[in-house]
Amino acid sequence: MAETASLSPSGSTDAAWDATTRRAGFAWIIRDENSAFPLTGTGVIEDVASPLMAEALALYEGIKKAKDLGLASITLRSDCATLIRVISTKSQISELYGVLQDIKSLSSFFVSINFQQIPRSQNREADFLAKRALKASLAFFISLG
């Protein structure tokens, strides 16, 4: 009998950033081994310095959720090539130092964790959710203003 390789859960993250308010909407999606029944989450973070920081925070939130779910391994994908390159090469960008340290720390809880850069066209669902979270927060923010 041939053994089949067990696929680890996978996830994708994305962020949307508003320069005027310095708010970021983020989204994470985690799928089981069969890519069915995805779990999704969104949120808004205040006082985010840049789009790159927003992407890093989105990835951090995805890792945090995977840890909370008790996953032993996961592959996380992002369309942010700079972020994935920095993580993969263990480079440092001063702006991201704290978040990168948090990502590294959380990553140590997994037996296996991989990060992959994907084209934007393959990250549409997370992109939509992140933009929707940001848009909803801006509508609320403006209505109170």
C-alpha positions, 0 to 999 in steps of 0.5 A, a space after each residue: 500500500 502506498 503512503 500518501 503525504 499528509 498536507 499541512 494546513 495552509 493560510 494566507 494573510 493580507 492587509 489594507 492600509 490607509 495613509 491618512 488615518 494610519 489604520 490597517 485592515 488585516 485578514 487571515 484565512 486558514 484552511 485544513 488539509 483538504 482546503 475545505 472549510 476555511 477559517 477566516 478572521 479580520 481586524 483593524 489596527 490603529 497607528 500603523 506606519 506603513 503598508 509593509 508594517 500592515 502586511 507584517 502585522 497581518 502575518 503575525 495575526 495569522 500565525 497567532 491564530 494558527 498557534 491558538 488552533 494548536 496546529 503543529 505545522 502550517 504554510 502561510 502565504 502572502 503577496 508581500 514579496 518584501 516581507 516574505 524575503 525578509 523573513 526567509 533570509 532572516 534579514 532585518 528592517 528596522 521598521 519591522 524589528 519588533 514584529 519580526 521578533 514576535 513572528 520569530 518567537 511565535 514560529 518556534 511553537 510549530 514543528 514546521 512553519 513555512 512562508 511563501 510569496 504568492 501572486 496577488 491574483 492568488 490572494 484575492 480572498 484575503 485581500 477582499 477581507 482586509 479591504 472590507 475590514 478597513 473600509 468598515 472601520 473608516 466608515 465608522 470613524 468618519 461617522 463619528 467625526 
